[in-house]
Amino acid sequence: MEQRNESCEDVVRCTLSEDDLLAEFDDSYGTIEDKPFTLWTKERVYFPAVYEIG
């Protein structure tokens, strides 16, 4: 969101609870070890993507 000049104020809806939103998200390569989510802002939809390396 930061790279797209969006902030928490732009969030319209999210599938995570407020506590889950405050947790640090592991955006490293490989599998998702955090909770899956979908987050909508006024301009975009965010969700984690996973791909296989190899």
Chimera marker file (.cmm) of the C-alpha trace (Angstrom):
<marker_set name="trace">
<marker id="1" x="0.000" y="0.000" z="0.000" r="1" g="1" b="0" radius="0.5"/>
<marker id="2" x="2.817" y="2.348" z="0.868" r="1" g="1" b="0" radius="0.5"/>
<marker id="3" x="4.333" y="1.925" z="-2.606" r="1" g="1" b="0" radius="0.5"/>
<marker id="4" x="0.976" y="2.948" z="-4.097" r="1" g="1" b="0" radius="0.5"/>
<marker id="5" x="0.619" y="5.988" z="-1.821" r="1" g="1" b="0" radius="0.5"/>
<marker id="6" x="-2.276" y="4.398" z="0.055" r="1" g="1" b="0" radius="0.5"/>
<marker id="7" x="-2.767" y="4.275" z="3.809" r="1" g="1" b="0" radius="0.5"/>
<marker id="8" x="-5.078" y="2.652" z="6.337" r="1" g="1" b="0" radius="0.5"/>
<marker id="9" x="-7.461" y="5.552" z="5.798" r="1" g="1" b="0" radius="0.5"/>
<marker id="10" x="-8.025" y="4.299" z="2.232" r="1" g="1" b="0" radius="0.5"/>
<marker id="11" x="-9.185" y="0.844" z="3.392" r="1" g="1" b="0" radius="0.5"/>
<marker id="12" x="-12.827" y="0.158" z="2.585" r="1" g="1" b="0" radius="0.5"/>
<marker id="13" x="-12.999" y="-3.461" z="3.755" r="1" g="1" b="0" radius="0.5"/>
<marker id="14" x="-10.693" y="-6.261" z="4.866" r="1" g="1" b="0" radius="0.5"/>
<marker id="15" x="-11.210" y="-9.928" z="5.699" r="1" g="1" b="0" radius="0.5"/>
<marker id="16" x="-8.774" y="-9.734" z="8.646" r="1" g="1" b="0" radius="0.5"/>
<marker id="17" x="-9.652" y="-8.605" z="12.152" r="1" g="1" b="0" radius="0.5"/>
<marker id="18" x="-8.052" y="-5.431" z="13.514" r="1" g="1" b="0" radius="0.5"/>
<marker id="19" x="-5.677" y="-7.559" z="15.626" r="1" g="1" b="0" radius="0.5"/>
<marker id="20" x="-4.628" y="-9.520" z="12.539" r="1" g="1" b="0" radius="0.5"/>
<marker id="21" x="-4.042" y="-6.287" z="10.631" r="1" g="1" b="0" radius="0.5"/>
<marker id="22" x="-1.637" y="-5.084" z="13.313" r="1" g="1" b="0" radius="0.5"/>
<marker id="23" x="0.473" y="-8.262" z="13.138" r="1" g="1" b="0" radius="0.5"/>
<marker id="24" x="3.637" y="-8.143" z="11.047" r="1" g="1" b="0" radius="0.5"/>
<marker id="25" x="3.129" y="-9.783" z="7.664" r="1" g="1" b="0" radius="0.5"/>
<marker id="26" x="5.858" y="-12.112" z="6.359" r="1" g="1" b="0" radius="0.5"/>
<marker id="27" x="6.269" y="-11.099" z="2.713" r="1" g="1" b="0" radius="0.5"/>
<marker id="28" x="9.297" y="-13.282" z="2.048" r="1" g="1" b="0" radius="0.5"/>
<marker id="29" x="9.522" y="-15.689" z="-0.868" r="1" g="1" b="0" radius="0.5"/>
<marker id="30" x="7.849" y="-19.078" z="-0.847" r="1" g="1" b="0" radius="0.5"/>
<marker id="31" x="4.685" y="-20.107" z="0.949" r="1" g="1" b="0" radius="0.5"/>
<marker id="32" x="2.374" y="-17.910" z="2.972" r="1" g="1" b="0" radius="0.5"/>
<marker id="33" x="2.795" y="-18.502" z="6.671" r="1" g="1" b="0" radius="0.5"/>
<marker id="34" x="0.360" y="-15.781" z="7.699" r="1" g="1" b="0" radius="0.5"/>
<marker id="35" x="-3.417" y="-15.692" z="7.385" r="1" g="1" b="0" radius="0.5"/>
<marker id="36" x="-4.746" y="-15.314" z="3.850" r="1" g="1" b="0" radius="0.5"/>
<marker id="37" x="-6.650" y="-12.078" z="3.309" r="1" g="1" b="0" radius="0.5"/>
<marker id="38" x="-8.289" y="-9.741" z="0.865" r="1" g="1" b="0" radius="0.5"/>
<marker id="39" x="-8.164" y="-5.993" z="1.464" r="1" g="1" b="0" radius="0.5"/>
<marker id="40" x="-10.063" y="-3.428" z="-0.574" r="1" g="1" b="0" radius="0.5"/>
<marker id="41" x="-9.120" y="0.238" z="-0.792" r="1" g="1" b="0" radius="0.5"/>
<marker id="42" x="-10.779" y="3.009" z="-2.748" r="1" g="1" b="0" radius="0.5"/>
<marker id="43" x="-8.577" y="2.182" z="-5.764" r="1" g="1" b="0" radius="0.5"/>
<marker id="44" x="-7.173" y="-1.355" z="-5.404" r="1" g="1" b="0" radius="0.5"/>
<marker id="45" x="-7.596" y="-4.886" z="-4.079" r="1" g="1" b="0" radius="0.5"/>
<marker id="46" x="-4.696" y="-6.454" z="-2.150" r="1" g="1" b="0" radius="0.5"/>
<marker id="47" x="-4.112" y="-10.152" z="-1.512" r="1" g="1" b="0" radius="0.5"/>
<marker id="48" x="-1.027" y="-12.313" z="-0.927" r="1" g="1" b="0" radius="0.5"/>
<marker id="49" x="0.397" y="-14.160" z="-3.912" r="1" g="1" b="0" radius="0.5"/>
<marker id="50" x="2.458" y="-17.331" z="-3.773" r="1" g="1" b="0" radius="0.5"/>
<marker id="51" x="4.593" y="-18.869" z="-6.447" r="1" g="1" b="0" radius="0.5"/>
<marker id="52" x="6.940" y="-21.806" z="-6.505" r="1" g="1" b="0" radius="0.5"/>
<marker id="53" x="10.646" y="-21.298" z="-6.916" r="1" g="1" b="0" radius="0.5"/>
<marker id="54" x="12.497" y="-24.039" z="-8.666" r="1" g="1" b="0" radius="0.5"/>
<link id1="1" id2="2" r="1" g="1" b="0" radius="0.2"/>
<link id1="2" id2="3" r="1" g="1" b="0" radius="0.2"/>
<link id1="3" id2="4" r="1" g="1" b="0" radius="0.2"/>
<link id1="4" id2="5" r="1" g="1" b="0" radius="0.2"/>
<link id1="5" id2="6" r="1" g="1" b="0" radius="0.2"/>
<link id1="6" id2="7" r="1" g="1" b="0" radius="0.2"/>
<link id1="7" id2="8" r="1" g="1" b="0" radius="0.2"/>
<link id1="8" id2="9" r="1" g="1" b="0" radius="0.2"/>
<link id1="9" id2="10" r="1" g="1" b="0" radius="0.2"/>
<link id1="10" id2="11" r="1" g="1" b="0" radius="0.2"/>
<link id1="11" id2="12" r="1" g="1" b="0" radius="0.2"/>
<link id1="12" id2="13" r="1" g="1" b="0" radius="0.2"/>
<link id1="13" id2="14" r="1" g="1" b="0" radius="0.2"/>
<link id1="14" id2="15" r="1" g="1" b="0" radius="0.2"/>
<link id1="15" id2="16" r="1" g="1" b="0" radius="0.2"/>
<link id1="16" id2="17" r="1" g="1" b="0" radius="0.2"/>
<link id1="17" id2="18" r="1" g="1" b="0" radius="0.2"/>
<link id1="18" id2="19" r="1" g="1" b="0" radius="0.2"/>
<link id1="19" id2="20" r="1" g="1" b="0" radius="0.2"/>
<link id1="20" id2="21" r="1" g="1" b="0" radius="0.2"/>
<link id1="21" id2="22" r="1" g="1" b="0" radius="0.2"/>
<link id1="22" id2="23" r="1" g="1" b="0" radius="0.2"/>
<link id1="23" id2="24" r="1" g="1" b="0" radius="0.2"/>
<link id1="24" id2="25" r="1" g="1" b="0" radius="0.2"/>
<link id1="25" id2="26" r="1" g="1" b="0" radius="0.2"/>
<link id1="26" id2="27" r="1" g="1" b="0" radius="0.2"/>
<link id1="27" id2="28" r="1" g="1" b="0" radius="0.2"/>
<link id1="28" id2="29" r="1" g="1" b="0" radius="0.2"/>
<link id1="29" id2="30" r="1" g="1" b="0" radius="0.2"/>
<link id1="30" id2="31" r="1" g="1" b="0" radius="0.2"/>
<link id1="31" id2="32" r="1" g="1" b="0" radius="0.2"/>
<link id1="32" id2="33" r="1" g="1" b="0" radius="0.2"/>
<link id1="33" id2="34" r="1" g="1" b="0" radius="0.2"/>
<link id1="34" id2="35" r="1" g="1" b="0" radius="0.2"/>
<link id1="35" id2="36" r="1" g="1" b="0" radius="0.2"/>
<link id1="36" id2="37" r="1" g="1" b="0" radius="0.2"/>
<link id1="37" id2="38" r="1" g="1" b="0" radius="0.2"/>
<link id1="38" id2="39" r="1" g="1" b="0" radius="0.2"/>
<link id1="39" id2="40" r="1" g="1" b="0" radius="0.2"/>
<link id1="40" id2="41" r="1" g="1" b="0" radius="0.2"/>
<link id1="41" id2="42" r="1" g="1" b="0" radius="0.2"/>
<link id1="42" id2="43" r="1" g="1" b="0" radius="0.2"/>
<link id1="43" id2="44" r="1" g="1" b="0" radius="0.2"/>
<link id1="44" id2="45" r="1" g="1" b="0" radius="0.2"/>
<link id1="45" id2="46" r="1" g="1" b="0" radius="0.2"/>
<link id1="46" id2="47" r="1" g="1" b="0" radius="0.2"/>
<link id1="47" id2="48" r="1" g="1" b="0" radius="0.2"/>
<link id1="48" id2="49" r="1" g="1" b="0" radius="0.2"/>
<link id1="49" id2="50" r="1" g="1" b="0" radius="0.2"/>
<link id1="50" id2="51" r="1" g="1" b="0" radius="0.2"/>
<link id1="51" id2="52" r="1" g="1" b="0" radius="0.2"/>
<link id1="52" id2="53" r="1" g="1" b="0" radius="0.2"/>
<link id1="53" id2="54" r="1" g="1" b="0" radius="0.2"/>
</marker_set>
